[in-house]
Amino acid sequence: MNPSERSLNLTVAVLGGGLQGCCIALALANRGQDVVLFDRQSDILTRTAVANEGKVHLGWMYAADPSMSTARVMIEGALAFAPFLERHLGASPESFTTSEPAAYAVHRESQHGVCEVKAYFAALHSLIAEASAGRRDDYFGRDLSLAPRQWSDVESLAAFDPSDVLAVFDTPEVAIDPIELASRLRAAVVAHPRIDMRLEHEVESASENRDGVTVATRMGEARRKERFDHVVNALWDGRIALDRTMGRDPGRAWIHRLKYGVSFTWPENRPRPPSVTFISGPFGEVVSYPDMTTYLTWYPSCVLDYSRAIVPPTWATHPDEPFRSKVVDDTISSLGAIVRALRRIEPDGLQDLRVKGGTIVAWGETDIDDPESELHKRYEIGVHSWGRYHSVDPGKLTMAPFFAEICADRIARIG
């Protein structure tokens, strides 16, 4: 009896209807398992999953991890992303909207000098080229064999203020439109006959029993306990707290950050900025999509709060005034001091202007302005299993499809 046949009668609870939870639900359901998907919101994929730039990381921003461990993990995740969408959504990678490829610009206050970055990029390119050999379609049809090209002084001067930018490199790294991704993923989950959604359900605890795991939930004033063959903890900012109800403590420090991003439709007849990420440190990025959608984030302006509590506060997805206007003004002015195309942008006249954010959960005690922060190292993540209870720490959007397949395969093997 193969694993998929053995798992046909299983019922699996997936806790959390974000990107990771929805990917796991589809991976399980398409292996013939019945899934009950819990989320505390009134719909799935409404918060952090759609409040980011959608970057599918290849490792370029992790020069602070010279071991290349983070890069190796991100490469695995990035090369699994498009194949997951094709397998579980029946959609070709080319049908998804992706950004212009990102340039990486070394900021004058970077934690790593230009020579250091060049050496890291050369080593990273070798890893990417080796991992992607014969797999061109696996990264949205992009050719990953090309080495990163350093911009000429003329090119760099035309796009950026030379007092802030020391060097710029082309990379093939793209972002996927998170709104479109969420919409298509949501439709697949809702339509799947093996997925039962329990919305507006707060997950309170989980406990092992003889042949499964019991989940305690609350909907309004009504409380309920249900037994499942397996339980997957794919909660985002509640994952650590739920693990503790199972007697599992991470044994390390964590930090929750509230980070916002600014998006809008680029004005017509204006030269567009390149997609660019500034490294290494508390800087930001510009993501330019073909439909003229532009996403901006500048770290000091967009990160508004921190928490080291086991469960962070319920932060607003959309900030109220005056914080909203301050985020917009500070982000555009800060990036505009570096990116020439942004200098003439007036926030008041922008179409489709949105400020949206969510919680970023990561291991570490300090923020990214600390060169030694664990936030620069994102490789101790993944699927952690204790019997029939599985806790999934995706680390980044990039890794969600990859870990979904790992989790679903593991459950199928256990049966």
BELSULQUI-V743769 format. One record per pair of residues at least 4 apart in sequence whose ideal C-beta (glycine too) atoms are under 7 Angstrom apart, sorted by the first residue. I is the first residue (numbers start at 1). J is the second residue. D is the distance in whole Angstrom. If there is no record, write none. Layout:
i->I j->J d->D
i->I j->J d->D
This chain:
i->1 j->5 d->5
i->1 j->6 d->5
i->2 j->6 d->7
i->3 j->7 d->6
i->3 j->412 d->4
i->3 j->413 d->5
i->3 j->415 d->7
i->4 j->31 d->5
i->4 j->32 d->6
i->4 j->412 d->6
i->6 j->415 d->4
i->7 j->31 d->6
i->7 j->32 d->6
i->7 j->33 d->5
i->7 j->411 d->7
i->7 j->412 d->5
i->7 j->415 d->6
i->8 j->32 d->5
i->10 j->33 d->5
i->10 j->34 d->7
i->10 j->229 d->4
i->10 j->230 d->7
i->11 j->34 d->5
i->11 j->36 d->7
i->11 j->228 d->5
i->11 j->229 d->5
i->12 j->28 d->5
i->12 j->33 d->6
i->12 j->35 d->5
i->12 j->228 d->6
i->12 j->229 d->6
i->12 j->230 d->5
i->12 j->232 d->6
i->12 j->411 d->6
i->13 j->36 d->5
i->13 j->38 d->7
i->13 j->215 d->5
i->13 j->228 d->4
i->13 j->231 d->5
i->13 j->232 d->7
i->14 j->21 d->5
i->14 j->24 d->5
i->14 j->25 d->5
i->14 j->35 d->6
i->14 j->37 d->5
i->14 j->232 d->5
i->14 j->234 d->6
i->15 j->21 d->7
i->15 j->38 d->5
i->15 j->203 d->5
i->15 j->231 d->7
i->15 j->232 d->7
i->15 j->233 d->5
i->15 j->234 d->6
i->15 j->235 d->5
i->15 j->242 d->7
i->16 j->20 d->7
i->16 j->21 d->4
i->16 j->39 d->6
i->16 j->234 d->4
i->16 j->235 d->4
i->16 j->236 d->6
i->17 j->21 d->5
i->17 j->22 d->6
i->17 j->37 d->6
i->17 j->39 d->3
i->17 j->41 d->7
i->17 j->44 d->3
i->17 j->45 d->7
i->18 j->22 d->7
i->18 j->45 d->7
i->18 j->47 d->7
i->18 j->48 d->6
i->18 j->49 d->5
i->18 j->234 d->7
i->18 j->236 d->5
i->19 j->23 d->6
i->19 j->45 d->7
i->19 j->49 d->4
i->19 j->397 d->6
i->19 j->400 d->5
i->20 j->24 d->6
i->20 j->234 d->5
i->20 j->392 d->6
i->20 j->394 d->5
i->20 j->400 d->4
i->20 j->403 d->7
i->20 j->404 d->7
i->21 j->25 d->6
i->21 j->37 d->6
i->21 j->234 d->4
i->22 j->26 d->7
i->22 j->44 d->6
i->22 j->45 d->6
i->22 j->185 d->5
i->22 j->189 d->5
i->23 j->27 d->6
i->23 j->84 d->7
i->23 j->400 d->5
i->23 j->401 d->5
i->23 j->404 d->4
i->24 j->28 d->6
i->24 j->232 d->6
i->24 j->234 d->6
i->24 j->392 d->7
i->24 j->404 d->5
i->24 j->407 d->5
i->24 j->408 d->7
i->25 j->29 d->6
i->25 j->35 d->5
i->25 j->37 d->5
i->25 j->189 d->6
i->25 j->195 d->5
i->26 j->30 d->6
i->26 j->88 d->5
i->26 j->188 d->6
i->26 j->189 d->6
i->26 j->192 d->7
i->27 j->31 d->7
i->27 j->88 d->7
i->27 j->404 d->4
i->27 j->405 d->6
i->27 j->408 d->4
i->28 j->33 d->4
i->28 j->35 d->5
i->28 j->408 d->5
i->28 j->411 d->7
i->29 j->33 d->6
i->29 j->35 d->5
i->29 j->192 d->5
i->29 j->194 d->4
i->29 j->195 d->5
i->30 j->88 d->6
i->31 j->408 d->6
i->31 j->412 d->6
i->33 j->194 d->7
i->34 j->194 d->5
i->35 j->194 d->6
i->35 j->195 d->5
i->35 j->196 d->7
i->36 j->196 d->5
i->36 j->198 d->6
i->37 j->189 d->7
i->37 j->195 d->6
i->37 j->197 d->5
i->37 j->198 d->7
i->38 j->198 d->5
i->38 j->201 d->5
i->38 j->203 d->6
i->38 j->217 d->6
i->39 j->44 d->5
i->39 j->199 d->6
i->39 j->201 d->7
i->40 j->200 d->7
i->40 j->201 d->6
i->40 j->202 d->5
i->41 j->46 d->5
i->41 j->47 d->7
i->41 j->199 d->7
i->42 j->199 d->6
i->42 j->200 d->6
i->43 j->199 d->7
i->44 j->186 d->6
i->44 j->189 d->6
i->44 j->197 d->7
i->45 j->49 d->5
i->45 j->50 d->6
i->45 j->182 d->4
i->45 j->185 d->6
i->45 j->186 d->5
i->46 j->50 d->7
i->47 j->51 d->6
i->47 j->317 d->6
i->47 j->358 d->5
i->48 j->52 d->7
i->48 j->236 d->6
i->48 j->358 d->3
i->48 j->359 d->6
i->49 j->178 d->7
i->49 j->182 d->6
i->50 j->178 d->5
i->50 j->179 d->6
i->50 j->182 d->5
i->51 j->261 d->7
i->51 j->317 d->6
i->51 j->356 d->4
i->51 j->357 d->5
i->51 j->358 d->4
i->52 j->178 d->6
i->52 j->261 d->6
i->52 j->397 d->6
i->53 j->175 d->5
i->53 j->261 d->6
i->53 j->285 d->7
i->53 j->287 d->5
i->53 j->295 d->5
i->53 j->297 d->7
i->54 j->175 d->4
i->54 j->176 d->5
i->54 j->177 d->6
i->54 j->178 d->4
i->54 j->181 d->7
i->54 j->397 d->7
i->55 j->175 d->4
i->56 j->78 d->5
i->56 j->81 d->5
i->56 j->174 d->6
i->56 j->175 d->7
i->56 j->176 d->6
i->56 j->398 d->5
i->57 j->61 d->7
i->57 j->74 d->5
i->57 j->78 d->6
i->57 j->173 d->7
i->57 j->396 d->6
i->57 j->398 d->5
i->58 j->74 d->6
i->58 j->75 d->6
i->58 j->78 d->5
i->58 j->128 d->6
i->58 j->173 d->5
i->59 j->70 d->7
i->59 j->71 d->3
i->59 j->74 d->4
i->59 j->75 d->6
i->59 j->124 d->5
i->60 j->104 d->5
i->60 j->121 d->7
i->60 j->124 d->7
i->60 j->171 d->5
i->60 j->173 d->6
i->61 j->277 d->6
i->61 j->279 d->6
i->62 j->70 d->4
i->62 j->71 d->6
i->62 j->376 d->6
i->63 j->112 d->5
i->63 j->116 d->7
i->63 j->117 d->6
i->63 j->120 d->4
i->63 j->279 d->7
i->63 j->280 d->5
i->64 j->111 d->6
i->64 j->280 d->6
i->64 j->371 d->6
i->64 j->376 d->3
i->65 j->69 d->6
i->65 j->70 d->4
i->65 j->71 d->7
i->65 j->376 d->6
i->65 j->377 d->5
i->68 j->72 d->6
i->68 j->123 d->6
i->68 j->127 d->6
i->69 j->73 d->7
i->69 j->379 d->4
i->70 j->74 d->6
i->70 j->377 d->5
i->70 j->378 d->5
i->70 j->379 d->5
i->71 j->75 d->6
i->71 j->124 d->5
i->71 j->127 d->6
i->72 j->76 d->7
i->72 j->127 d->6
i->73 j->77 d->7
i->73 j->378 d->7
i->73 j->379 d->5
i->74 j->78 d->6
i->74 j->398 d->6
i->75 j->79 d->6
i->75 j->127 d->6
i->75 j->128 d->6
i->75 j->131 d->5
i->76 j->80 d->6
i->76 j->402 d->6
i->77 j->81 d->7
i->77 j->398 d->4
i->77 j->399 d->4
i->77 j->402 d->4
i->78 j->139 d->6
i->78 j->398 d->6
i->79 j->131 d->6
i->79 j->132 d->6
i->79 j->135 d->6
i->79 j->138 d->5
i->79 j->139 d->6
i->80 j->84 d->6
i->80 j->401 d->5
i->80 j->402 d->4
i->80 j->405 d->7
i->81 j->85 d->7
i->81 j->398 d->7
i->81 j->401 d->5
i->82 j->86 d->6
i->82 j->93 d->4
i->82 j->138 d->6
i->82 j->139 d->6
i->82 j->140 d->5
i->83 j->87 d->6
i->83 j->138 d->6
i->84 j->88 d->6
i->84 j->401 d->3
i->84 j->404 d->7
i->84 j->405 d->7
i->85 j->89 d->5
i->85 j->91 d->6
i->85 j->93 d->7
i->85 j->96 d->7
i->86 j->91 d->6
i->86 j->92 d->6
i->86 j->93 d->6
i->88 j->188 d->7
i->89 j->184 d->6
i->89 j->185 d->7
i->89 j->188 d->5
i->91 j->95 d->5
i->91 j->96 d->7
i->91 j->184 d->7
i->93 j->137 d->6
i->93 j->140 d->5
i->93 j->141 d->6
i->94 j->141 d->6
i->96 j->176 d->6
i->96 j->180 d->7
i->96 j->181 d->7
i->97 j->177 d->4
i->97 j->180 d->5
i->97 j->289 d->6
i->97 j->290 d->7
i->97 j->291 d->7
i->98 j->140 d->5
i->98 j->174 d->4
i->98 j->175 d->7
i->98 j->176 d->5
i->99 j->174 d->5
i->99 j->175 d->4
i->99 j->275 d->5
i->99 j->287 d->5
i->99 j->288 d->6
i->99 j->289 d->5
i->100 j->274 d->7
i->100 j->275 d->4
i->100 j->288 d->5
i->101 j->170 d->7
i->101 j->171 d->6
i->101 j->172 d->5
i->101 j->173 d->6
i->101 j->174 d->6
i->101 j->275 d->7
i->102 j->171 d->6
i->102 j->173 d->5
i->102 j->275 d->5
i->102 j->276 d->6
i->102 j->277 d->5
i->103 j->168 d->5
i->103 j->169 d->6
i->103 j->170 d->6
i->103 j->171 d->7
i->103 j->274 d->5
i->103 j->275 d->7
i->103 j->276 d->5
i->104 j->169 d->5
i->104 j->171 d->6
i->104 j->277 d->5
i->104 j->279 d->6
i->105 j->160 d->6
i->105 j->165 d->5
i->105 j->168 d->5
i->105 j->276 d->5
i->105 j->278 d->5
i->106 j->110 d->5
i->106 j->114 d->5
i->106 j->117 d->5
i->106 j->165 d->7
i->106 j->166 d->5
i->106 j->167 d->5
i->106 j->279 d->6
i->107 j->164 d->6
i->107 j->165 d->7
i->107 j->278 d->5
i->107 j->279 d->7
i->107 j->281 d->7
i->107 j->283 d->5
i->108 j->163 d->7
i->108 j->164 d->5
i->108 j->166 d->6
i->109 j->281 d->6
i->110 j->279 d->6
i->110 j->280 d->5
i->110 j->281 d->6
i->111 j->280 d->4
i->111 j->281 d->5
i->111 j->371 d->5
i->112 j->116 d->4
i->112 j->117 d->5
i->112 j->280 d->5
i->113 j->117 d->7
i->114 j->118 d->6
i->114 j->166 d->5
i->114 j->167 d->5
i->115 j->119 d->6
i->116 j->120 d->6
i->117 j->121 d->6
i->117 j->279 d->7
i->118 j->122 d->6
i->119 j->123 d->7
i->120 j->124 d->6
i->121 j->125 d->6
i->121 j->148 d->5
i->121 j->169 d->6
i->122 j->126 d->7
i->123 j->127 d->7
i->124 j->128 d->6
i->125 j->129 d->6
i->125 j->147 d->5
i->125 j->148 d->6
i->126 j->130 d->6
i->127 j->131 d->6
i->128 j->132 d->6
i->128 j->144 d->5
i->129 j->133 d->7
i->129 j->144 d->6
i->129 j->145 d->5
i->132 j->138 d->7
i->132 j->139 d->6
i->132 j->144 d->4
i->136 j->141 d->7
i->136 j->143 d->6
i->137 j->141 d->6
i->139 j->144 d->6
i->140 j->174 d->6
i->142 j->172 d->5
i->142 j->174 d->7
i->143 j->172 d->7
i->144 j->172 d->6
i->146 j->172 d->7
i->148 j->169 d->4
i->148 j->170 d->6
i->148 j->171 d->5
i->149 j->169 d->7
i->149 j->170 d->5
i->150 j->167 d->6
i->150 j->169 d->5
i->151 j->155 d->4
i->151 j->156 d->5
i->151 j->168 d->4
i->152 j->156 d->7
i->153 j->157 d->6
i->154 j->158 d->7
i->155 j->159 d->7
i->156 j->160 d->6
i->156 j->162 d->7
i->156 j->165 d->6
i->156 j->168 d->5
i->157 j->162 d->6
i->159 j->274 d->6
i->159 j->339 d->7
i->159 j->340 d->6
i->160 j->164 d->7
i->160 j->165 d->4
i->160 j->168 d->7
i->160 j->338 d->6
i->160 j->339 d->6
i->160 j->340 d->7
i->161 j->165 d->7
i->161 j->337 d->7
i->161 j->338 d->5
i->164 j->338 d->5
i->165 j->338 d->7
i->175 j->287 d->5
i->176 j->181 d->5
i->177 j->181 d->6
i->177 j->289 d->6
i->178 j->182 d->6
i->179 j->183 d->6
i->180 j->184 d->6
i->181 j->185 d->6
i->182 j->186 d->6
i->183 j->187 d->7
i->184 j->188 d->7
i->185 j->189 d->6
i->186 j->190 d->6
i->187 j->191 d->6
i->188 j->192 d->6
i->189 j->195 d->6
i->200 j->219 d->6
i->201 j->217 d->5
i->201 j->219 d->5
i->202 j->217 d->6
i->202 j->218 d->5
i->203 j->215 d->6
i->203 j->217 d->5
i->203 j->235 d->7
i->203 j->242 d->6
i->204 j->216 d->5
i->204 j->217 d->6
i->204 j->218 d->6
i->205 j->216 d->5
i->205 j->245 d->4
i->206 j->213 d->6
i->206 j->214 d->7
i->206 j->215 d->5
i->206 j->231 d->6
i->206 j->242 d->6
i->206 j->245 d->6
i->206 j->246 d->5
i->206 j->389 d->6
i->207 j->213 d->7
i->207 j->214 d->5
i->207 j->246 d->7
i->208 j->213 d->6
i->208 j->387 d->6
i->208 j->389 d->7
i->209 j->213 d->7
i->209 j->214 d->6
i->209 j->227 d->6
i->212 j->227 d->5
i->212 j->228 d->6
i->212 j->229 d->5
i->212 j->388 d->6
i->213 j->228 d->6
i->213 j->230 d->7
i->213 j->231 d->4
i->213 j->388 d->5
i->213 j->389 d->5
i->214 j->225 d->5
i->214 j->226 d->7
i->214 j->227 d->5
i->215 j->226 d->6
i->215 j->228 d->6
i->215 j->231 d->6
i->216 j->223 d->7
i->216 j->225 d->5
i->217 j->224 d->5
i->218 j->222 d->7
i->218 j->223 d->5
i->229 j->388 d->7
i->230 j->388 d->5
i->230 j->390 d->7
i->230 j->411 d->5
i->231 j->388 d->7
i->231 j->389 d->5
i->232 j->390 d->5
i->232 j->392 d->6
i->232 j->407 d->6
i->233 j->239 d->5
i->233 j->242 d->5
i->233 j->243 d->6
i->233 j->390 d->7
i->233 j->391 d->4
i->233 j->392 d->7
i->234 j->392 d->5
i->235 j->239 d->4
i->235 j->242 d->6
i->236 j->359 d->7
i->236 j->361 d->6
i->237 j->256 d->6
i->237 j->311 d->7
i->237 j->312 d->5
i->237 j->359 d->5
i->237 j->361 d->6
i->238 j->242 d->6
i->238 j->311 d->6
i->239 j->243 d->6
i->239 j->391 d->6
i->239 j->393 d->7
i->240 j->244 d->7
i->240 j->250 d->6
i->240 j->254 d->6
i->240 j->310 d->6
i->241 j->310 d->5
i->241 j->311 d->5
i->243 j->248 d->4
i->243 j->391 d->5
i->244 j->248 d->7
i->244 j->249 d->6
i->246 j->386 d->7
i->246 j->389 d->6
i->248 j->386 d->6
i->250 j->254 d->7
i->252 j->363 d->6
i->253 j->363 d->7
i->253 j->364 d->6
i->253 j->365 d->4
i->254 j->308 d->7
i->254 j->361 d->7
i->254 j->362 d->7
i->254 j->363 d->6
i->255 j->306 d->6
i->255 j->308 d->6
i->255 j->362 d->6
i->255 j->364 d->6
i->255 j->365 d->7
i->256 j->306 d->7
i->256 j->307 d->4
i->256 j->312 d->4
i->256 j->359 d->5
i->256 j->361 d->6
i->257 j->303 d->6
i->257 j->306 d->6
i->257 j->360 d->4
i->258 j->303 d->7
i->258 j->304 d->5
i->258 j->305 d->4
i->258 j->315 d->5
i->258 j->357 d->6
i->258 j->359 d->6
i->259 j->302 d->5
i->259 j->303 d->5
i->259 j->357 d->6
i->259 j->360 d->5
i->260 j->302 d->5
i->260 j->304 d->7
i->260 j->319 d->6
i->260 j->327 d->5
i->260 j->355 d->5
i->260 j->356 d->7
i->260 j->357 d->3
i->261 j->295 d->6
i->261 j->296 d->7
i->261 j->297 d->5
i->261 j->302 d->6
i->261 j->356 d->6
i->261 j->357 d->6
i->262 j->296 d->5
i->262 j->327 d->7
i->262 j->328 d->6
i->262 j->331 d->5
i->262 j->355 d->6
i->263 j->293 d->6
i->263 j->294 d->7
i->263 j->295 d->5
i->263 j->354 d->5
i->264 j->294 d->6
i->264 j->350 d->4
i->264 j->351 d->6
i->264 j->352 d->6
i->264 j->353 d->5
i->265 j->292 d->5
i->265 j->293 d->6
i->265 j->351 d->4
i->265 j->352 d->4
i->266 j->270 d->7
i->266 j->272 d->6
i->266 j->292 d->4
i->266 j->294 d->5
i->271 j->341 d->5
i->272 j->288 d->6
i->272 j->341 d->6
i->273 j->286 d->5
i->273 j->288 d->6
i->273 j->339 d->5
i->273 j->341 d->4
i->273 j->342 d->6
i->274 j->288 d->7
i->275 j->286 d->6
i->275 j->287 d->5
i->275 j->288 d->5
i->276 j->285 d->6
i->276 j->286 d->5
i->277 j->285 d->4
i->278 j->283 d->4
i->278 j->284 d->6
i->278 j->285 d->7
i->279 j->283 d->7
i->281 j->368 d->6
i->281 j->369 d->6
i->282 j->299 d->4
i->282 j->300 d->6
i->282 j->367 d->7
i->282 j->368 d->5
i->282 j->369 d->4
i->283 j->299 d->6
i->284 j->297 d->5
i->284 j->298 d->4
i->284 j->299 d->5
i->284 j->335 d->6
i->285 j->297 d->6
i->286 j->294 d->7
i->286 j->296 d->6
i->286 j->335 d->7
i->286 j->339 d->6
i->287 j->295 d->4
i->288 j->294 d->6
i->289 j->293 d->4
i->296 j->331 d->5
i->296 j->332 d->7
i->296 j->335 d->6
i->297 j->302 d->5
i->297 j->331 d->7
i->298 j->302 d->6
i->298 j->331 d->5
i->298 j->334 d->4
i->298 j->335 d->5
i->299 j->303 d->6
i->301 j->327 d->6
i->301 j->330 d->4
i->301 j->331 d->5
i->301 j->334 d->6
i->302 j->327 d->6
i->302 j->331 d->6
i->304 j->323 d->7
i->305 j->315 d->6
i->307 j->312 d->4
i->307 j->313 d->6
i->312 j->359 d->6
i->315 j->359 d->6
i->316 j->320 d->7
i->317 j->356 d->6
i->317 j->357 d->7
i->317 j->358 d->6
i->318 j->355 d->6
i->318 j->356 d->6
i->319 j->323 d->4
i->319 j->324 d->5
i->319 j->327 d->6
i->319 j->355 d->6
i->320 j->324 d->6
i->321 j->325 d->6
i->322 j->326 d->6
i->323 j->327 d->6
i->324 j->328 d->7
i->324 j->355 d->5
i->325 j->329 d->6
i->326 j->330 d->6
i->327 j->331 d->6
i->327 j->355 d->5
i->328 j->332 d->6
i->328 j->347 d->5
i->328 j->353 d->7
i->328 j->355 d->6
i->329 j->333 d->6
i->329 j->347 d->6
i->330 j->334 d->6
i->331 j->335 d->6
i->332 j->336 d->6
i->332 j->342 d->6
i->332 j->345 d->6
i->332 j->347 d->6
i->333 j->337 d->7
i->335 j->339 d->5
i->335 j->342 d->5
i->336 j->342 d->4
i->336 j->343 d->5
i->336 j->345 d->7
i->347 j->353 d->7
i->362 j->375 d->5
i->363 j->374 d->5
i->363 j->380 d->7
i->364 j->373 d->5
i->364 j->374 d->3
i->364 j->375 d->5
i->366 j->370 d->4
i->366 j->373 d->4
i->367 j->373 d->6
i->367 j->375 d->7
i->368 j->373 d->6
i->368 j->375 d->5
i->368 j->376 d->7
i->378 j->395 d->5
i->378 j->396 d->6
i->381 j->393 d->5
i->381 j->394 d->7
i->381 j->395 d->4
i->381 j->399 d->7
i->382 j->393 d->6
i->382 j->403 d->6
i->383 j->390 d->6
i->383 j->392 d->5
i->383 j->403 d->6
i->383 j->406 d->5
i->383 j->407 d->5
i->383 j->410 d->6
i->384 j->391 d->5
i->385 j->390 d->5
i->385 j->410 d->6
i->388 j->414 d->7
i->390 j->407 d->6
i->390 j->410 d->7
i->392 j->403 d->6
i->392 j->407 d->6
i->394 j->399 d->5
i->394 j->400 d->5
i->394 j->403 d->6
i->395 j->399 d->5
i->399 j->403 d->5
i->400 j->404 d->6
i->401 j->405 d->7
i->402 j->406 d->7
i->403 j->407 d->6
i->404 j->408 d->6
i->405 j->409 d->6
i->406 j->410 d->6
i->407 j->411 d->7
i->408 j->412 d->6
i->409 j->413 d->6
i->410 j->414 d->6
